[in-house]
Amino acid sequence: MNEKNREIIGINGLSKTFTTQKGDQFLAVDNISLRIFKNSFTCIVGPSGCGKSTVLRIAAGLEKASAGTVHYCCSPVTKPCGEIGLVFQEYSLFPWMTVLDNVAAGPEFAGINKKKRHHDAMDYLCMVNMEEFKNAYPHELSGGMRQRVAIARALANEPDVLLMDEPFGALDAHTRILLQQELLRVWQLTRKTIVLVTHSVDEAVFLADEILVMSSRPGRIRKIIRVDMERPRSRANPKFGTLTDDILRELGNGTVKRLV
């Protein structure tokens, strides 16, 4: 089988019900099935509260599904594993550690010796253009710089799949565009499989091979769109604007349908 056509994450009939403190139940995600292929870049878009982050957390093994299954390379995902990394919007860096030690933290927990983990951490810092700040602390960095470090730290654990939950959501518009370009460059260097949740349709069209459009709660897959534009993509390209408008229109209606 062609490597790029090999399924790496499979989600089948996934549903999630939450119970409030008062005992009321609400269905957050309903019967989601999808396939993520090796080395692909997938974005998930949808209205606030539609369950995008819930799907990601279940895929990472951080939440239990109420129904359905998640598989990584045909093995069930029931708890966090080293093959699946996660990057949050909040950076989640250790404030008492330097940039270098933050990136090397995962390998340290895994028992990798100091010389190797620092060498590898420097490689990943160079990849995200943060090598000059290896001795800085998180509070000394801008939001964009902290997110670069968070990405390097996730990569240092050498996952096969990188799940990213609104990684650029807290950044200003200019920094967000710069980080999108950086992430694409890192993806092209490493060819990690990336699944990124975003509220920004523009961001999804710029980054993704495939875009999953979710409905409002309970979250369902409304449409799957293949982005047939060569990289690097220009926002001035009429096809870019047309696809962005089509997805925004889809988010604005209530019809559930699928386009492959």
Secondary structure, DSSP 8 states (H G I E B T S, - for coil): --GGG-EEEEEEEEEEEEE-TTS-EEEEEEEEEEEEETT-EEEEE--TTSSHHHHHHHHTTSS--SEEEEEETTEE--S--TTEEEE-TT----TTS-HHHHHTHHHHHTT--HHHHHHHHHHHHHHTT-GGGTT--GGGS-HHHHHHHHHHHHHHT--SEEEEESTTTTS-HHHHHHHHHHHHHHHHHH--EEEEE-S-HHHHHHH-SEEEEE-SSSB-EEEEEE----SS--TTSHHHHHHHHHHHHHHHS-------
